[in-house]
């Protein structure tokens, strides 16, 4: 095992269903859709009781067509996070912000507000933006891939500057933003954690230099070691340390055969049009998901399949932790039910393995 120092156990998160038809691009369902706020609230409370550490949303402005219009109905994530922070007491709750749609000073002000609402439990996922159809609705043209990440770097530098510099003393000049005497009051009680979820070379350098977490799209458990080490090595060159998380699609039943039958049913009911639209958008100019098949996108929209019995799922999560993954952002088929089941059936196994603390 590589020498990953100063680790405090696997952080458990949930990739929340704030959008419709999460988290399989398929017509196969065994429970009602859970995108509505009340369902998200109940999942959040169940997650807190089950021992999860954080919640994470998808930000979407338009669906991906097909039979499901995948992610076509969604709750905006700044307001969503504020509502969930107000009804929870321990969970960290992230917002996902598309750079083209927000001015960084506005995002900084909203984030500082949520930090105060939650006593330091808010964080932000910064997305450079990749869906041309979404931003066409706003009259926004996407920049070339490399320039998107240059603007994202400026966005993050402005956030951090506004949160940490004496109010009225922050200045920033770039091709995309010009801040003169920038001020955000109140400033956060502590700098909120910043996340990016890209694995292109441009994204890796951005994360290594400016972010606290790298969220990785990996095709297999064993991919975790090389990719997480790459991020750590890059961060070390900037004199920094970062954490790495991935997003597994967790599916477990009494037997491995039963779990596999559900997996096959999800794939057999693939919403091909939506899957192709999703995959086509993700791959524009990035190379981040080139190795993913349509089947892999169907089962969790590119999430890592972690399938089997409860014991097998726990073992695979332990393996991810051993290979350098610090956080697992769980995707479920039935969110509330699986969150409760995870707390009863898998968290105790992870504690026995020493993967998570006795929280």
C-alpha positions in Angstrom: 0.0 0.0 0.0 1.4 3.5 -0.9 2.3 5.7 2.1 -0.8 7.9 2.3 -0.1 9.9 5.5 -2.4 11.6 8.0 -5.6 9.9 6.8 -8.6 9.9 9.1 -10.7 7.1 7.5 -12.9 6.9 4.5 -15.3 9.8 4.2 -18.8 8.7 3.2 -20.9 10.9 0.9 -24.0 10.6 -1.2 -24.4 11.8 -4.7 -27.9 13.1 -4.0 -31.0 12.8 -6.2 -31.7 16.5 -6.6 -32.4 15.8 -10.3 -34.9 13.4 -11.8 -34.1 9.8 -12.7 -30.9 9.7 -10.8 -28.7 7.7 -10.8 -29.2 5.3 -13.7 -29.9 6.3 -17.3 -32.5 3.6 -17.6 -36.2 3.2 -17.4 -35.8 0.4 -14.8 -37.0 1.6 -11.5 -38.1 -0.2 -8.3 -39.2 3.0 -6.4 -40.7 6.4 -7.2 -38.4 9.2 -8.4 -36.9 11.1 -5.4 -35.9 14.5 -6.9 -38.4 16.5 -4.9 -37.1 18.5 -1.9 -39.1 16.6 0.7 -37.5 13.3 -0.5 -34.1 14.9 -0.4 -34.7 16.2 3.1 -35.6 12.7 4.3 -32.6 11.2 2.6 -30.4 13.8 4.3 -31.8 13.0 7.7 -31.3 9.3 7.1 -27.8 9.9 5.9 -27.0 11.8 9.1 -28.4 9.0 11.2 -26.5 6.4 9.2 -23.1 8.0 9.7 -22.5 9.7 6.3 -20.2 12.7 6.3 -21.4 14.8 3.3 -24.0 15.3 0.6 -23.2 16.3 -3.0 -25.6 17.5 -5.8 -25.6 17.5 -9.6 -26.2 20.9 -11.1 -28.3 20.8 -14.3 -30.2 23.4 -16.3 -31.6 21.1 -19.0 -32.3 17.3 -19.4 -30.7 14.9 -21.8 -33.7 13.8 -23.8 -34.8 10.2 -24.4 -37.6 8.4 -22.7 -36.5 9.6 -19.3 -35.3 13.1 -20.2 -32.5 12.2 -17.8 -31.9 14.9 -15.1 -34.5 17.1 -16.8 -36.2 18.2 -13.6 -33.8 19.5 -11.0 -33.4 21.6 -7.9 -30.8 24.4 -8.1 -28.0 23.6 -5.8 -27.2 26.9 -3.9 -30.8 27.1 -2.6 -31.0 23.3 -2.2 -27.9 23.3 0.0 -29.1 26.2 2.1 -32.4 24.3 2.8 -30.6 21.0 3.8 -28.0 22.8 5.9 -30.9 24.3 7.9 -32.4 20.9 8.8 -29.2 19.0 9.5 -26.6 19.4 12.2 -23.5 17.4 11.3 -23.4 16.8 7.5 -21.3 18.8 5.2 -23.4 19.9 2.2 -21.9 21.0 -1.1 -23.3 23.2 -3.9 -22.3 22.6 -7.5 -21.6 25.8 -9.4 -21.2 26.1 -13.2 -18.6 28.8 -13.9 -20.4 30.3 -17.0 -23.6 30.8 -15.0 -22.3 32.6 -11.9 -20.2 35.6 -11.1 -17.6 34.6 -8.6 -18.4 37.5 -6.2 -22.0 36.4 -6.1 -21.0 32.8 -5.5 -18.6 33.9 -2.8 -21.4 35.9 -1.0 -23.9 33.1 -1.2 -21.3 30.6 0.0 -20.3 32.8 3.0 -24.0 33.1 3.9 -24.4 29.3 3.9 -21.2 28.9 5.9 -22.8 31.1 8.6 -26.1 29.3 8.4 -24.4 25.9 9.0 -21.5 26.9 11.3 -18.9 25.9 8.7 -20.6 22.9 7.0 -20.8 24.2 3.4 -18.5 23.4 0.5 -18.5 24.1 -3.3 -17.9 22.0 -6.3 -16.7 24.1 -9.3 -17.6 22.9 -12.7 -16.1 24.6 -15.8 -19.2 23.8 -17.9 -19.5 21.3 -20.7 -23.1 21.0 -22.0 -23.5 23.3 -25.0 -27.3 22.8 -25.0 -27.7 24.0 -21.5 -25.7 27.2 -21.9 -27.2 27.9 -25.4 -30.5 28.6 -23.4 -28.6 31.4 -21.7 -27.0 32.7 -24.8 -23.6 31.6 -23.5 -21.0 30.0 -25.8 -18.6 27.5 -24.3 -15.0 28.4 -24.4 -12.3 26.0 -25.8 -11.4 23.4 -23.2 -8.1 24.8 -22.1 -9.5 28.3 -21.7 -12.4 27.0 -19.7 -10.0 25.8 -17.0 -8.1 29.1 -17.1 -11.3 30.9 -16.4 -12.1 28.4 -13.7 -8.8 29.0 -12.1 -9.6 32.7 -12.0 -13.0 32.0 -10.5 -11.5 30.0 -7.7 -8.7 32.5 -7.0 -11.4 35.2 -6.7 -13.5 33.1 -4.3 -10.5 32.4 -2.1 -9.4 36.0 -2.2 -12.8 37.4 -1.2 -13.1 34.9 1.6 -9.6 35.5 3.1 -8.4 39.0 2.1 -9.3 42.1 4.2 -12.6 43.4 2.9 -12.3 46.1 0.4 -8.7 45.2 -0.3 -9.1 42.5 -2.9 -8.3 43.3 -6.5 -8.2 40.9 -9.5 -7.8 41.5 -13.2 -8.2 38.8 -15.8 -9.7 38.4 -19.3 -12.9 37.1 -17.7 -13.3 39.0 -14.4 -12.2 42.4 -13.0 -12.6 42.9 -9.2 -11.8 46.3 -7.7 -11.9 46.7 -3.9 -13.7 43.4 -3.6 -15.5 42.8 -0.4 -17.7 39.9 1.0 -19.0 40.5 4.5 -19.5 38.4 6.5 -16.5 36.3 5.4 -16.8 32.5 6.1 -16.0 31.2 9.5 -13.3 29.1 7.7 -12.5 28.7 4.0 -15.0 26.4 2.5 -13.6 23.3 0.8 -13.3 23.5 -3.0 -13.8 20.5 -5.3 -13.3 19.8 -8.9 -14.4 16.7 -10.7 -12.3 16.6 -13.9 -9.5 14.2 -14.8 -8.1 15.8 -18.0 -4.6 17.2 -17.7 -6.0 20.8 -17.5 -8.3 19.7 -14.6 -5.5 17.9 -12.8 -3.3 21.0 -12.7 -6.2 23.1 -11.6 -7.0 20.7 -8.7 -3.4 20.3 -7.7 -2.9 24.1 -7.5 -6.2 25.4 -6.1 -8.6 22.7 -4.9 -9.0 20.7 -1.7 -10.7 17.6 -3.2 -10.3 15.8 -6.5 -13.5 13.9 -7.5 -12.4 11.1 -9.8 -14.2 9.2 -12.5 -12.6 5.8 -12.5 -13.5 2.7 -14.6 -12.3 0.1 -12.1 -11.3 -0.2 -8.5 -7.6 -0.8 -9.4 -7.6 2.5 -11.4 -7.8 4.4 -8.1 -4.1 3.9 -7.2 -2.5 5.4 -10.3 -5.0 8.3 -10.6 -5.0 9.3 -6.9 -1.3 9.2 -6.8 -1.0 11.4 -9.8 -3.1 14.0 -8.2 -1.1 13.9 -5.0 2.2 14.1 -6.8 1.0 17.2 -8.8 -0.3 18.8 -5.6 3.1 18.2 -3.8 4.9 20.1 -6.6 2.8 23.1 -5.6 3.6 22.5 -1.9 0.0 21.3 -1.2 -1.9 18.2 -0.1 -5.3 17.2 -1.5 -7.8 14.4 -1.0 -9.3 12.2 -3.6 -12.8 10.8 -3.9 -14.7 8.7 -6.4 -18.3 8.0 -7.0 -19.3 4.3 -6.8 -22.7 3.0 -7.8 -23.5 0.8 -4.8 -25.8 -2.1 -5.4 -26.0 -5.0 -3.0 -28.4 -7.9 -2.3 -28.5 -11.0 -0.2 -26.6 -12.9 -2.9 -24.2 -11.8 -5.7 -26.5 -13.4 -8.2 -29.5 -11.2 -7.1 -27.4 -8.1 -7.3 -26.1 -9.0 -10.8 -29.7 -9.6 -11.9 -30.6 -6.0 -10.9 -27.5 -4.7 -12.8 -28.6 -6.6 -15.9 -32.1 -5.2 -15.7 -30.9 -1.6 -15.4 -28.7 -2.0 -18.5 -31.4 -3.9 -20.4 -33.7 -0.9 -20.0 -31.0 1.6 -21.1 -32.4 4.9 -22.3 -30.1 4.9 -25.3 -30.9 8.3 -26.6 -30.3 9.9 -23.2 -27.1 7.9 -22.6 -25.7 8.9 -26.0 -26.5 12.5 -25.4 -24.8 12.3 -21.9 -21.7 10.6 -23.3 -21.4 12.9 -26.2 -21.5 16.0 -24.0 -19.0 14.7 -21.5 -16.4 13.9 -24.1 -16.4 17.2 -25.8 -12.7 18.2 -25.8 -11.8 16.6 -22.5 -10.7 13.0 -22.9 -11.8 12.5 -19.3 -14.2 9.5 -20.0 -12.8 8.1 -23.2 -12.6 4.6 -21.8 -16.3 4.5 -20.7 -18.8 2.4 -22.6 -22.5 3.2 -23.0 -23.2 0.4 -20.5 -20.9 2.1 -18.0 -22.7 5.4 -18.5 -26.1 3.7 -18.1 -25.2 2.3 -14.7 -24.6 5.4 -12.7 -23.8 7.9 -15.5 -20.1 6.9 -15.3 -20.0 5.9 -11.7 -17.8 3.0 -10.6 -20.0 -0.2 -10.3 -19.6 -1.7 -6.8 -21.9 -4.7 -6.9 -22.4 -7.8 -4.8 -23.4 -8.7 -1.3 -23.0 -6.3 1.6 -19.7 -8.0 2.5 -18.4 -7.7 -1.1 -19.4 -4.0 -1.3 -17.6 -3.3 2.0 -14.5 -5.1 0.9 -14.4 -3.1 -2.4 -14.8 0.2 -0.5 -11.9 -0.9 1.8 -9.9 -1.7 -1.3 -10.6 1.8 -2.7 -9.4 3.3 0.6 -6.3 1.2 0.6 -5.5 2.4 -2.9 -5.7 6.1 -2.0 -9.3 7.1 -2.1 -10.3 9.3 0.8 -14.0 9.7 0.0 -16.7 7.6 -1.5 -19.6 9.5 -3.0 -22.4 6.8 -3.1 -24.9 6.6 -6.0 -27.9 4.4 -5.3 -30.9 3.0 -7.2 -33.4 3.7 -4.4 -31.9 6.5 -2.4 -33.8 6.7 0.9 -34.1 2.9 1.2 -30.5 2.3 0.3 -29.2 5.0 2.6 -31.0 3.4 5.6 -29.8 -0.1 4.5 -26.2 1.1 4.1 -26.3 2.4 7.7 -27.5 -0.9 9.0 -25.7 -3.4 6.8 -22.5 -1.8 5.5 -21.3 0.9 7.9 -20.9 -1.7 10.7 -18.7 -3.8 8.3 -16.6 -0.8 7.5 -16.1 0.0 11.1 -15.0 -3.6 11.8 -12.5 -3.3 9.0 -11.1 0.0 10.4 -12.1 1.9 7.2 -14.3 4.4 9.0 -14.2 5.6 12.5 -16.7 4.7 15.2 -18.7 7.8 14.5 
